[in-house]
Amino acid sequence: MSVTVDGDKTGLVPDRVRRILRGPRPEAVPSLVGTACTFIGLIDIAAGVFPRFRASRMHALAEVLPGTLGPLSAALSLSVGVLLLLLAHGLKRHKRRAWRAAVILLPLGAVAQFVWRHSVVGVLLSVVLLALLLRHRGEFAALPDPRSRWKALANFVLMGAGSIGLGLVIVSAHPGRVIGSPSLADRLEHVLWGLFGYEGPVRYSSNVDWTVGYSLGALGLLTAVTTIYLAFRPEHPAARLTEDDESRLRELLAKHGGRDSLGHFALRRDKGVVFSPSGKAAVCYRVVSGVMLASGDPIGDVEAWPGAIERFMDEAKAHSWTPAVMGCSETGGEVWTRETGLDALELGDEAVVDVADFSLTGRAMRNVRQMVKRIERNGYTTKVRRVRDLSEGELERVRRAAADWRGTDTERGFSMALGRIGDPGDGDAVIATAHKDDPDSPYGDLKAIIHFVPWGKDGMSLELMRRDRSADPGMNELLIVAALQDSPRLGIERVSLNFAMFRAALARGEKIGAGPVLRLWRGLLVFLSRWFQIESLYKFNAKFRPRWEPRFVVYRKSRDLPRIGFAAMQAEGFVSFSLPRPFARRRPAAQPRPCAHIVPQHTDREVRAA
């Protein structure tokens, strides 16, 4: 029976039932498949580790199958389960290679479970998941992430530790078949020998020896094979600026560089870049932990920003990266949210000092004025010069001092850091130095350094501050004041200082009348300032009476914010998983390689010629 409405026949089947019969929405399939893959992987592991749990007498046949077919099936089920667990995250991220591997592994795991355990439930779940993968194969088209051979070492450590832990479970999963009472040390020794294919000190009755031995050998072989594969597969480098990319970016900055104080930081050579179809705009980015992280506004003509943003989003979609922008301006945030449907959240404020309005006079500048005068009376002098005006010897001494005075093992900075000093292409950058005679110093009279990068033709942005730890306190204040006072001579009208995260919350939370929520938020920020320079940067910037320019983070979903924040901390150098490379050769900066999956862009000259 059916009901006719406007000529359409609609069955009496409820909508909920129809939705179930129709299956999940295609866009929800990768997440569902990844979760199901984790569940089935755990079932496969349990099937291989705990063969003694049987539902009927039929399962006893698994231990007396011809030859070693039964124990080999247990080892295969265990191996497939481990690999499915490793593939689950890739399936959630739409990765094509993860899909291919899962399509091969699921039938193998189903066969292994049936032979070893005669598990109908496990087989049915694997078949259902395989059918779902085949039906929605178009949802798994994401390209591989950038990779390096250091992942082989990480895989060896993690897989090795996991194999030892799982091996102890395997060895201990047959208490009724163990001969004697082996200690934990004996079991651990048995696992270690078993991973290499040798027999250990633990003995079992019947043919459980084969099952345990093959399972441990499979874990060891799995660890070795995956490590060797990661070590010898072709390296897929992260995107880097090529010489042509850098040249095109410099042309855009020469025309539009005055729009954003962070524009010059796009020239970091550890960033990738995508250009708009017209070549009049670009977005620079770095991929960190699966997050495609851009910083600042797009480079170039505002009218061409949408084209560059579209290319950025296409690249993120092609690799299934999480798109995010750190520190864009209000204008940039409006364009990003309008063109992509992303959301924006105020992240903090940038301190900008207008040179014409700066003065050391007045009560508000009393502390800075007294500090500068005191340091000058102690015999310190300052010099403020363009990089091109320094000799090569002076530049080399500045570089060496900056590296030695760095307080951390890694160079910090991403959104407001260039990562180099004195490059031939950065001749317009400004270096302010503090000097005092010191015969014991390896750097002569050099005591502190501040490096500014160009901000258009009439501005500069603070990039780096370093000082000798033995120098008097207040070196940074001294050099910033010197740079501001010498700015008119250099044609500088505005200076961008540090970025102060959550500046508004810190400022409002300490004022009278602040509510309990705002005070609690400020208290948390002050507490976190013990490890991160949150409050200290705000107070340092506030000394110079700047105007505050809000900066925003652009994100796709609220649940992505923790991941974006962690990726930003990695990019800025606060969290590092890099491994030391004592024997690595330094590659020349002029030989970067672009990401293999970025479609080559054509310059305006090439377009006109075509």
Buried (B, 14 or more C-beta within 10 A) or exposed (E): EEEEEEEEEEEEEEEEEEEEEEEBEEEEBBBBBBEBBBBBBEBBBBBBBBBBEBEEEEBEEBBEBEEBEBBBBBBBBBBBBBBBBBBBBBBBBBBBEBBBBBBEBBBBBBBBBBBBBBBEEBBEBBEEBBEBBEEBBEBBEBBBBBBEEBBBEEBBEEBBEBBBEBBBEBBBBBEEBBEEEBEEEBBBBBBBBBBEEEEBEBBBEEBBBBBBBBBBBBBBBBBBEBBEEBBEEEEBBBBBBBEEBBEBBBBBBEEBBBBBBBBBBBBBBEBBBBBBBBBBBBBBBBBBBBBBBBBBBBBBBBEBBBBBBBBBBEBBBBBBBBBBBBBBBEEBBEBBBEBBEBBBEBBBBBBBBBBEEBEBEEEEBEEBBEBBEBBEEEEBBBBBBBBEEBEEEBBEBBBEBBEEBEEEEEBBBBBBBBBBBBBEEBEBBBBBBBBBEBEEBEBBBBBBBBBBBBBBEBBBBBBBBBBBEEBBEBBBBBBBBBBBBBBEEBEBBBBBBBBBBBBBBBBBBEEEEBEEEBBEBBEBBBEBBEEBBBBEBBEBBBBBBBEBBBBBBBBBEEEBBEBBBBBBBBBBBBBEEEEEEEEEEEEEEEEBEBBEBBEEBBBEEEEEEE
